[in-house]
Amino acid sequence: MDTIKLSKRELVGKKSKRLLLENFVPAVVYNSKGDSTNVKISRSDSTKILKNVTSTTILDAEFDKKKLKVLVKEVDINPFTSKIRHIAFFEIDETEEMTFTIPFNMIGISPAVKNNLGVLVEVLPSIDVKSKLSNLVPFIEIDITKLEHPGQSISVDEIEMPKGISLVNDDLANATIVTITELQKEEVFESKVVEEGEEADETAEEEGDEKAEEIAEE
């Protein structure tokens, strides 16, 4: 994606909504030091971001003749119009370790699923890690070809983290990433279908029996 242009924003709070009428989207850039700067971005650039950017996409940005590398941390979307109302960017310090959210990507085919023995359930879609920008990867691959039976799973401590990347929360080391669950058995209920002709015959037969009983009683 091309370098995004950020401009200084004077309008803040509720007044910033006026920018939306001018085809700009209010935004903010903050960093690890706690500094933040109110900016605005063109509607066209914000649309490209929504379509093409993930949580690990590094964007080149320009603000006040300064080159920045940023991540998109939060996008606020109007639930009625589906248009972006606000974007929060995080400025990256390339010399320091930072916290990133990296998604997992399943590769291969599970024999359990292929042989219709179970269902693949993704329990943990992503994980928070510490890394320098130079070591950041777009995703972590999970090989599911060894999942052959229901009950088998892959946890965080079973995968090899990419070089230079470590967990933010060590308590997640035993967390399950993906597992195979058993297929639910379908109960089949059999119901007797009576054809219209059969129903008429049965009714006639019952009426005939009743008539015979009445004659016998007379």
SEZAZA-505132 format. One record per atom (N, C-alpha, C): residue in three letters; chain; atom name; x, y, z. Coordinates in steps of 0.1 Angstrom, whole numbers. Example, Ala and Ser with C-alpha at 12.3 -4.5 7.8 and 13.67 -1.06 7.14 Angstrom:
<rs>
resn_chain_name_c1_c2_c3
ALA_A_N_132_-57_78;
ALA_A_CA_123_-45_78;
ALA_A_C_132_-33_78;
SER_A_N_128_-22_71;
SER_A_CA_137_-11_71;
SER_A_C_129_0_79;
</rs>
This chain:
<rs>
resn_chain_name_c1_c2_c3
MET_A_N_8_-12_0;
MET_A_CA_0_0_0;
MET_A_C_9_12_0;
ASP_A_N_5_23_-7;
ASP_A_CA_12_35_-8;
ASP_A_C_13_42_5;
THR_A_N_22_52_6;
THR_A_CA_23_60_18;
THR_A_C_11_67_21;
ILE_A_N_6_67_33;
ILE_A_CA_-6_74_36;
ILE_A_C_-3_88_42;
LYS_A_N_-11_98_38;
LYS_A_CA_-8_111_41;
LYS_A_C_-17_115_54;
LEU_A_N_-10_120_64;
LEU_A_CA_-17_124_76;
LEU_A_C_-15_139_77;
SER_A_N_-26_146_81;
SER_A_CA_-26_161_82;
SER_A_C_-30_164_97;
LYS_A_N_-25_176_101;
LYS_A_CA_-28_180_115;
LYS_A_C_-43_183_116;
ARG_A_N_-49_179_127;
ARG_A_CA_-64_181_129;
ARG_A_C_-66_191_140;
GLU_A_N_-73_201_136;
GLU_A_CA_-77_212_146;
GLU_A_C_-90_208_153;
LEU_A_N_-99_202_146;
LEU_A_CA_-112_199_152;
LEU_A_C_-111_187_160;
VAL_A_N_-116_187_172;
VAL_A_CA_-115_176_181;
VAL_A_C_-129_174_187;
GLY_A_N_-131_162_194;
GLY_A_CA_-144_159_200;
GLY_A_C_-155_158_190;
LYS_A_N_-167_163_194;
LYS_A_CA_-178_163_185;
LYS_A_C_-177_171_173;
LYS_A_N_-168_181_173;
LYS_A_CA_-166_190_162;
LYS_A_C_-159_182_150;
SER_A_N_-152_171_154;
SER_A_CA_-144_164_144;
SER_A_C_-154_157_134;
LYS_A_N_-166_156_137;
LYS_A_CA_-176_149_128;
LYS_A_C_-177_158_115;
ARG_A_N_-174_170_116;
ARG_A_CA_-175_179_105;
ARG_A_C_-166_175_94;
LEU_A_N_-155_168_98;
LEU_A_CA_-145_164_88;
LEU_A_C_-151_153_79;
LEU_A_N_-160_145_84;
LEU_A_CA_-166_134_76;
LEU_A_C_-173_140_64;
LEU_A_N_-179_152_66;
LEU_A_CA_-186_159_55;
LEU_A_C_-177_164_44;
GLU_A_N_-164_165_48;
GLU_A_CA_-154_170_39;
GLU_A_C_-145_159_33;
ASN_A_N_-150_147_34;
ASN_A_CA_-143_135_29;
ASN_A_C_-129_133_36;
PHE_A_N_-129_136_49;
PHE_A_CA_-118_133_58;
PHE_A_C_-123_124_69;
VAL_A_N_-113_116_75;
VAL_A_CA_-117_108_86;
VAL_A_C_-108_112_98;
PRO_A_N_-113_116_110;
PRO_A_CA_-105_120_121;
PRO_A_C_-97_107_126;
ALA_A_N_-85_110_130;
ALA_A_CA_-76_99_135;
ALA_A_C_-67_104_146;
VAL_A_N_-60_95_152;
VAL_A_CA_-50_98_162;
VAL_A_C_-38_89_160;
VAL_A_N_-26_95_163;
VAL_A_CA_-14_87_163;
VAL_A_C_-8_88_177;
TYR_A_N_-5_76_183;
TYR_A_CA_1_76_196;
TYR_A_C_13_67_196;
ASN_A_N_21_68_206;
ASN_A_CA_33_59_207;
ASN_A_C_35_53_221;
SER_A_N_46_46_222;
SER_A_CA_49_39_235;
SER_A_C_52_48_246;
LYS_A_N_55_60_243;
LYS_A_CA_58_70_254;
LYS_A_C_46_77_259;
GLY_A_N_35_74_253;
GLY_A_CA_22_80_258;
GLY_A_C_18_93_250;
ASP_A_N_27_97_241;
ASP_A_CA_24_109_233;
ASP_A_C_13_106_223;
SER_A_N_4_115_220;
SER_A_CA_-6_113_210;
SER_A_C_-8_126_202;
THR_A_N_-11_125_189;
THR_A_CA_-13_136_180;
THR_A_C_-26_134_172;
ASN_A_N_-34_144_172;
ASN_A_CA_-47_144_165;
ASN_A_C_-44_147_150;
VAL_A_N_-48_138_141;
VAL_A_CA_-46_139_127;
VAL_A_C_-59_136_119;
LYS_A_N_-58_138_106;
LYS_A_CA_-69_134_98;
LYS_A_C_-63_127_86;
ILE_A_N_-72_119_79;
ILE_A_CA_-67_111_68;
ILE_A_C_-78_112_57;
SER_A_N_-75_111_45;
SER_A_CA_-85_112_34;
SER_A_C_-94_100_35;
ARG_A_N_-106_102_30;
ARG_A_CA_-116_91_30;
ARG_A_C_-111_79_21;
SER_A_N_-105_83_10;
SER_A_CA_-100_72_1;
SER_A_C_-90_64_7;
ASP_A_N_-80_70_14;
ASP_A_CA_-70_62_21;
ASP_A_C_-75_54_32;
SER_A_N_-85_59_39;
SER_A_CA_-91_51_50;
SER_A_C_-99_39_45;
THR_A_N_-105_40_33;
THR_A_CA_-112_29_27;
THR_A_C_-102_18_23;
LYS_A_N_-90_22_18;
LYS_A_CA_-80_13_14;
LYS_A_C_-75_5_26;
ILE_A_N_-73_12_37;
ILE_A_CA_-69_6_50;
ILE_A_C_-79_-5_54;
LEU_A_N_-91_-1_54;
LEU_A_CA_-102_-11_58;
LEU_A_C_-102_-23_50;
LYS_A_N_-99_-22_37;
LYS_A_CA_-99_-34_28;
LYS_A_C_-86_-42_28;
ASN_A_N_-75_-36_31;
ASN_A_CA_-62_-43_29;
ASN_A_C_-54_-45_41;
VAL_A_N_-57_-39_52;
VAL_A_CA_-48_-39_64;
VAL_A_C_-53_-49_74;
THR_A_N_-43_-56_80;
THR_A_CA_-45_-65_92;
THR_A_C_-38_-60_104;
SER_A_N_-39_-67_115;
SER_A_CA_-33_-63_128;
SER_A_C_-18_-62_127;
THR_A_N_-12_-69_117;
THR_A_CA_3_-69_117;
THR_A_C_8_-61_105;
THR_A_N_-1_-55_97;
THR_A_CA_4_-47_85;
THR_A_C_11_-34_89;
ILE_A_N_23_-33_85;
ILE_A_CA_31_-21_88;
ILE_A_C_28_-11_76;
LEU_A_N_24_1_80;
LEU_A_CA_21_12_70;
LEU_A_C_31_23_71;
ASP_A_N_35_27_59;
ASP_A_CA_43_39_58;
ASP_A_C_34_51_58;
ALA_A_N_37_61_67;
ALA_A_CA_29_73_68;
ALA_A_C_38_85_68;
GLU_A_N_32_96_64;
GLU_A_CA_39_109_64;
GLU_A_C_31_119_71;
PHE_A_N_37_126_81;
PHE_A_CA_30_136_88;
PHE_A_C_40_148_91;
ASP_A_N_36_159_86;
ASP_A_CA_44_171_88;
ASP_A_C_59_169_83;
LYS_A_N_60_163_71;
LYS_A_CA_73_161_65;
LYS_A_C_81_150_72;
LYS_A_N_75_143_81;
LYS_A_CA_82_133_89;
LYS_A_C_77_119_84;
LYS_A_N_86_110_82;
LYS_A_CA_83_96_78;
LYS_A_C_80_88_91;
LEU_A_N_69_80_90;
LEU_A_CA_65_72_102;
LEU_A_C_62_58_97;
LYS_A_N_63_49_106;
LYS_A_CA_58_35_104;
LYS_A_C_48_33_115;
VAL_A_N_36_29_110;
VAL_A_CA_25_28_120;
VAL_A_C_17_15_118;
LEU_A_N_10_11_129;
LEU_A_CA_1_0_128;
LEU_A_C_-13_6_130;
VAL_A_N_-23_-1_125;
VAL_A_CA_-37_3_128;
VAL_A_C_-41_-5_140;
LYS_A_N_-44_2_151;
LYS_A_CA_-48_-4_163;
LYS_A_C_-63_-5_165;
GLU_A_N_-70_5_160;
GLU_A_CA_-85_5_162;
GLU_A_C_-92_13_151;
VAL_A_N_-103_7_146;
VAL_A_CA_-111_14_136;
VAL_A_C_-125_14_141;
ASP_A_N_-130_26_141;
ASP_A_CA_-144_28_146;
ASP_A_C_-153_29_133;
ILE_A_N_-163_20_132;
ILE_A_CA_-172_20_120;
ILE_A_C_-186_23_124;
ASN_A_N_-192_32_116;
ASN_A_CA_-206_34_118;
ASN_A_C_-215_22_115;
PRO_A_N_-222_16_125;
PRO_A_CA_-230_4_122;
PRO_A_C_-241_5_112;
PHE_A_N_-245_18_110;
PHE_A_CA_-256_20_101;
PHE_A_C_-252_22_86;
THR_A_N_-241_30_85;
THR_A_CA_-236_33_71;
THR_A_C_-224_24_67;
SER_A_N_-218_17_77;
SER_A_CA_-206_9_74;
SER_A_C_-194_18_70;
LYS_A_N_-194_31_73;
LYS_A_CA_-183_40_70;
LYS_A_C_-174_42_82;
ILE_A_N_-162_45_80;
ILE_A_CA_-152_47_91;
ILE_A_C_-155_60_97;
ARG_A_N_-155_60_111;
ARG_A_CA_-157_73_118;
ARG_A_C_-144_78_125;
HIS_A_N_-135_68_127;
HIS_A_CA_-122_72_134;
HIS_A_C_-112_61_133;
ILE_A_N_-100_64_132;
ILE_A_CA_-89_55_132;
ILE_A_C_-78_58_142;
ALA_A_N_-73_48_149;
ALA_A_CA_-62_50_159;
ALA_A_C_-50_43_153;
PHE_A_N_-39_50_151;
PHE_A_CA_-26_45_147;
PHE_A_C_-16_44_158;
PHE_A_N_-7_34_157;
PHE_A_CA_3_33_167;
PHE_A_C_17_35_160;
GLU_A_N_25_45_164;
GLU_A_CA_38_47_158;
GLU_A_C_48_37_163;
ILE_A_N_55_30_154;
ILE_A_CA_64_20_158;
ILE_A_C_78_26_160;
ASP_A_N_85_21_171;
ASP_A_CA_99_24_173;
ASP_A_C_106_12_169;
GLU_A_N_113_13_158;
GLU_A_CA_120_1_152;
GLU_A_C_132_-4_161;
THR_A_N_136_4_170;
THR_A_CA_148_-1_178;
THR_A_C_143_-8_191;
GLU_A_N_131_-8_194;
GLU_A_CA_126_-14_207;
GLU_A_C_116_-26_204;
GLU_A_N_116_-35_214;
GLU_A_CA_105_-46_213;
GLU_A_C_92_-40_216;
MET_A_N_82_-44_209;
MET_A_CA_68_-39_211;
MET_A_C_59_-51_211;
THR_A_N_47_-48_215;
THR_A_CA_36_-59_216;
THR_A_C_28_-58_203;
PHE_A_N_27_-70_197;
PHE_A_CA_19_-72_185;
PHE_A_C_10_-83_186;
THR_A_N_-1_-83_179;
THR_A_CA_-11_-94_179;
THR_A_C_-9_-101_165;
ILE_A_N_-5_-114_166;
ILE_A_CA_-2_-121_154;
ILE_A_C_-12_-132_152;
PRO_A_N_-19_-133_141;
PRO_A_CA_-29_-144_139;
PRO_A_C_-22_-158_136;
PHE_A_N_-29_-168_139;
PHE_A_CA_-25_-182_135;
PHE_A_C_-30_-185_121;
ASN_A_N_-22_-193_113;
ASN_A_CA_-27_-197_100;
ASN_A_C_-25_-212_99;
MET_A_N_-37_-219_97;
MET_A_CA_-37_-233_96;
MET_A_C_-32_-238_82;
ILE_A_N_-22_-247_82;
ILE_A_CA_-17_-253_69;
ILE_A_C_-19_-268_69;
GLY_A_N_-22_-273_57;
GLY_A_CA_-24_-287_56;
GLY_A_C_-38_-291_58;
ILE_A_N_-40_-304_58;
ILE_A_CA_-54_-310_60;
ILE_A_C_-53_-320_71;
SER_A_N_-62_-319_81;
SER_A_CA_-62_-329_92;
SER_A_C_-68_-342_87;
PRO_A_N_-61_-353_89;
PRO_A_CA_-66_-367_85;
PRO_A_C_-80_-370_92;
ALA_A_N_-82_-365_104;
ALA_A_CA_-94_-367_111;
ALA_A_C_-106_-360_104;
VAL_A_N_-104_-349_99;
VAL_A_CA_-114_-342_91;
VAL_A_C_-116_-348_77;
LYS_A_N_-105_-351_71;
LYS_A_CA_-105_-358_58;
LYS_A_C_-113_-371_58;
ASN_A_N_-111_-379_68;
ASN_A_CA_-117_-392_69;
ASN_A_C_-131_-391_77;
ASN_A_N_-136_-379_79;
ASN_A_CA_-149_-376_85;
ASN_A_C_-150_-382_99;
LEU_A_N_-139_-381_106;
LEU_A_CA_-139_-386_120;
LEU_A_C_-142_-376_130;
GLY_A_N_-140_-363_127;
GLY_A_CA_-142_-352_136;
GLY_A_C_-142_-339_129;
VAL_A_N_-144_-329_137;
VAL_A_CA_-145_-315_133;
VAL_A_C_-133_-306_138;
LEU_A_N_-127_-298_129;
LEU_A_CA_-116_-290_134;
LEU_A_C_-122_-277_140;
VAL_A_N_-118_-274_152;
VAL_A_CA_-122_-262_160;
VAL_A_C_-110_-254_163;
GLU_A_N_-110_-241_158;
GLU_A_CA_-100_-232_161;
GLU_A_C_-103_-224_174;
VAL_A_N_-96_-227_184;
VAL_A_CA_-99_-222_197;
VAL_A_C_-93_-208_199;
LEU_A_N_-80_-207_195;
LEU_A_CA_-73_-194_197;
LEU_A_C_-69_-189_183;
PRO_A_N_-75_-178_178;
PRO_A_CA_-72_-173_165;
PRO_A_C_-59_-165_164;
SER_A_N_-55_-159_175;
SER_A_CA_-43_-151_175;
SER_A_C_-36_-150_188;
ILE_A_N_-25_-144_189;
ILE_A_CA_-18_-144_202;
ILE_A_C_-9_-131_203;
ASP_A_N_-8_-125_215;
ASP_A_CA_0_-113_217;
ASP_A_C_15_-117_219;
VAL_A_N_24_-111_212;
VAL_A_CA_38_-114_213;
VAL_A_C_46_-101_214;
LYS_A_N_59_-103_219;
LYS_A_CA_68_-92_219;
LYS_A_C_78_-94_208;
SER_A_N_81_-83_201;
SER_A_CA_91_-85_190;
SER_A_C_95_-71_185;
LYS_A_N_107_-71_179;
LYS_A_CA_111_-59_172;
LYS_A_C_105_-59_158;
LEU_A_N_104_-48_152;
LEU_A_CA_98_-47_139;
LEU_A_C_105_-56_129;
SER_A_N_118_-57_130;
SER_A_CA_126_-65_120;
SER_A_C_123_-80_121;
ASN_A_N_118_-84_133;
ASN_A_CA_115_-98_134;
ASN_A_C_100_-102_133;
LEU_A_N_92_-92_130;
LEU_A_CA_77_-94_130;
LEU_A_C_73_-102_117;
VAL_A_N_64_-112_119;
VAL_A_CA_59_-120_108;
VAL_A_C_44_-117_107;
PRO_A_N_38_-119_95;
PRO_A_CA_24_-116_93;
PRO_A_C_15_-126_100;
PHE_A_N_20_-139_102;
PHE_A_CA_12_-149_109;
PHE_A_C_21_-160_114;
ILE_A_N_16_-169_122;
ILE_A_CA_23_-180_127;
ILE_A_C_16_-193_121;
GLU_A_N_24_-201_114;
GLU_A_CA_18_-213_108;
GLU_A_C_16_-224_118;
ILE_A_N_4_-231_117;
ILE_A_CA_1_-242_125;
ILE_A_C_-1_-254_116;
ASP_A_N_7_-264_117;
ASP_A_CA_6_-276_109;
ASP_A_C_-4_-286_115;
ILE_A_N_-16_-288_108;
ILE_A_CA_-27_-296_114;
ILE_A_C_-27_-310_108;
THR_A_N_-17_-314_100;
THR_A_CA_-17_-327_94;
THR_A_C_-15_-338_104;
LYS_A_N_-10_-335_116;
LYS_A_CA_-8_-346_126;
LYS_A_C_-21_-348_135;
LEU_A_N_-31_-341_132;
LEU_A_CA_-44_-343_140;
LEU_A_C_-52_-354_133;
GLU_A_N_-50_-366_138;
GLU_A_CA_-56_-378_131;
GLU_A_C_-69_-383_138;
HIS_A_N_-71_-379_151;
HIS_A_CA_-82_-385_158;
HIS_A_C_-89_-374_166;
PRO_A_N_-102_-376_169;
PRO_A_CA_-109_-367_178;
PRO_A_C_-102_-367_192;
GLY_A_N_-102_-355_198;
GLY_A_CA_-95_-354_211;
GLY_A_C_-81_-348_210;
GLN_A_N_-75_-350_198;
GLN_A_CA_-61_-344_196;
GLN_A_C_-62_-329_195;
SER_A_N_-51_-322_199;
SER_A_CA_-51_-308_198;
SER_A_C_-37_-303_197;
ILE_A_N_-35_-290_194;
ILE_A_CA_-22_-284_194;
ILE_A_C_-23_-272_203;
SER_A_N_-13_-271_212;
SER_A_CA_-13_-260_222;
SER_A_C_-1_-250_218;
VAL_A_N_-1_-239_225;
VAL_A_CA_10_-229_222;
VAL_A_C_24_-234_224;
ASP_A_N_25_-242_235;
ASP_A_CA_39_-247_239;
ASP_A_C_44_-258_229;
GLU_A_N_35_-262_220;
GLU_A_CA_40_-272_210;
GLU_A_C_45_-267_197;
ILE_A_N_43_-254_195;
ILE_A_CA_48_-247_183;
ILE_A_C_61_-240_185;
GLU_A_N_68_-238_174;
GLU_A_CA_81_-231_175;
GLU_A_C_79_-217_171;
MET_A_N_81_-208_181;
MET_A_CA_79_-194_178;
MET_A_C_90_-189_168;
PRO_A_N_87_-180_159;
PRO_A_CA_97_-174_150;
PRO_A_C_108_-167_158;
LYS_A_N_119_-167_152;
LYS_A_CA_131_-161_158;
LYS_A_C_128_-146_162;
GLY_A_N_132_-143_175;
GLY_A_CA_130_-130_180;
GLY_A_C_117_-126_185;
ILE_A_N_108_-136_185;
ILE_A_CA_94_-134_190;
ILE_A_C_91_-142_202;
SER_A_N_85_-136_213;
SER_A_CA_82_-143_225;
SER_A_C_68_-139_230;
LEU_A_N_63_-148_239;
LEU_A_CA_49_-145_244;
LEU_A_C_49_-133_253;
VAL_A_N_38_-126_253;
VAL_A_CA_36_-115_262;
VAL_A_C_32_-121_275;
ASN_A_N_23_-131_275;
ASN_A_CA_17_-137_287;
ASN_A_C_21_-152_287;
ASP_A_N_30_-155_296;
ASP_A_CA_35_-169_297;
ASP_A_C_24_-179_301;
ASP_A_N_13_-173_307;
ASP_A_CA_2_-182_312;
ASP_A_C_-5_-188_300;
LEU_A_N_-3_-183_288;
LEU_A_CA_-9_-188_276;
LEU_A_C_-1_-199_270;
ALA_A_N_10_-203_276;
ALA_A_CA_18_-214_270;
ALA_A_C_11_-227_268;
ASN_A_N_2_-230_277;
ASN_A_CA_-6_-242_276;
ASN_A_C_-19_-241_269;
ALA_A_N_-22_-229_264;
ALA_A_CA_-35_-227_258;
ALA_A_C_-37_-235_245;
THR_A_N_-49_-240_242;
THR_A_CA_-51_-247_230;
THR_A_C_-54_-238_218;
ILE_A_N_-47_-241_208;
ILE_A_CA_-49_-233_195;
ILE_A_C_-59_-239_187;
VAL_A_N_-59_-252_185;
VAL_A_CA_-68_-259_176;
VAL_A_C_-70_-273_181;
THR_A_N_-82_-279_180;
THR_A_CA_-85_-292_185;
THR_A_C_-95_-299_175;
ILE_A_N_-96_-312_177;
ILE_A_CA_-105_-320_169;
ILE_A_C_-116_-326_178;
THR_A_N_-128_-322_175;
THR_A_CA_-140_-327_183;
THR_A_C_-147_-338_176;
GLU_A_N_-154_-347_183;
GLU_A_CA_-161_-357_177;
GLU_A_C_-173_-352_169;
LEU_A_N_-177_-359_158;
LEU_A_CA_-189_-356_151;
LEU_A_C_-201_-359_159;
GLN_A_N_-211_-350_159;
GLN_A_CA_-223_-353_166;
GLN_A_C_-232_-363_158;
LYS_A_N_-236_-373_165;
LYS_A_CA_-245_-383_159;
LYS_A_C_-259_-377_156;
GLU_A_N_-264_-380_144;
GLU_A_CA_-277_-375_141;
GLU_A_C_-287_-386_144;
GLU_A_N_-298_-382_151;
GLU_A_CA_-308_-391_155;
GLU_A_C_-318_-392_143;
VAL_A_N_-322_-404_139;
VAL_A_CA_-331_-405_128;
VAL_A_C_-345_-410_133;
PHE_A_N_-355_-403_131;
PHE_A_CA_-368_-406_136;
PHE_A_C_-376_-411_124;
GLU_A_N_-381_-424_125;
GLU_A_CA_-389_-430_115;
GLU_A_C_-404_-427_117;
SER_A_N_-411_-423_107;
SER_A_CA_-425_-420_109;
SER_A_C_-432_-428_98;
LYS_A_N_-444_-434_102;
LYS_A_CA_-451_-442_92;
LYS_A_C_-460_-432_84;
VAL_A_N_-458_-433_71;
VAL_A_CA_-465_-424_62;
VAL_A_C_-477_-432_56;
VAL_A_N_-489_-428_58;
VAL_A_CA_-501_-434_53;
VAL_A_C_-505_-428_41;
GLU_A_N_-506_-435_30;
GLU_A_CA_-511_-430_18;
GLU_A_C_-526_-427_19;
GLU_A_N_-531_-417_11;
GLU_A_CA_-545_-413_12;
GLU_A_C_-554_-425_9;
GLY_A_N_-551_-434_-1;
GLY_A_CA_-559_-445_-4;
GLY_A_C_-559_-455_8;
GLU_A_N_-547_-457_14;
GLU_A_CA_-546_-467_25;
GLU_A_C_-554_-462_37;
GLU_A_N_-554_-449_39;
GLU_A_CA_-562_-443_50;
GLU_A_C_-577_-445_48;
ALA_A_N_-581_-444_36;
ALA_A_CA_-595_-446_33;
ALA_A_C_-599_-460_34;
ASP_A_N_-590_-470_30;
ASP_A_CA_-593_-484_32;
ASP_A_C_-594_-488_46;
GLU_A_N_-585_-482_55;
GLU_A_CA_-585_-486_69;
GLU_A_C_-598_-480_76;
THR_A_N_-602_-468_71;
THR_A_CA_-615_-463_77;
THR_A_C_-627_-471_73;
ALA_A_N_-627_-475_61;
ALA_A_CA_-638_-484_56;
ALA_A_C_-639_-497_63;
GLU_A_N_-626_-502_66;
GLU_A_CA_-625_-515_72;
GLU_A_C_-630_-514_87;
GLU_A_N_-627_-503_93;
GLU_A_CA_-631_-501_107;
GLU_A_C_-646_-499_108;
GLU_A_N_-652_-492_98;
GLU_A_CA_-667_-490_98;
GLU_A_C_-674_-503_95;
GLY_A_N_-668_-511_86;
GLY_A_CA_-674_-524_84;
GLY_A_C_-674_-533_96;
ASP_A_N_-664_-533_104;
ASP_A_CA_-663_-541_116;
ASP_A_C_-674_-536_126;
GLU_A_N_-675_-523_127;
GLU_A_CA_-685_-518_136;
GLU_A_C_-699_-522_132;
LYS_A_N_-702_-522_118;
LYS_A_CA_-715_-525_113;
LYS_A_C_-718_-540_116;
ALA_A_N_-708_-549_114;
ALA_A_CA_-709_-563_116;
ALA_A_C_-713_-565_131;
GLU_A_N_-706_-558_140;
GLU_A_CA_-709_-560_154;
GLU_A_C_-723_-556_158;
GLU_A_N_-729_-545_151;
GLU_A_CA_-742_-541_154;
GLU_A_C_-752_-551_149;
ILE_A_N_-750_-558_137;
ILE_A_CA_-759_-568_132;
ILE_A_C_-759_-580_141;
ALA_A_N_-747_-584_146;
ALA_A_CA_-746_-596_155;
ALA_A_C_-754_-593_167;
GLU_A_N_-753_-581_173;
GLU_A_CA_-760_-578_185;
GLU_A_C_-775_-579_183;
GLU_A_N_-780_-575_171;
GLU_A_CA_-795_-575_168;
GLU_A_C_-800_-590_167;
</rs>
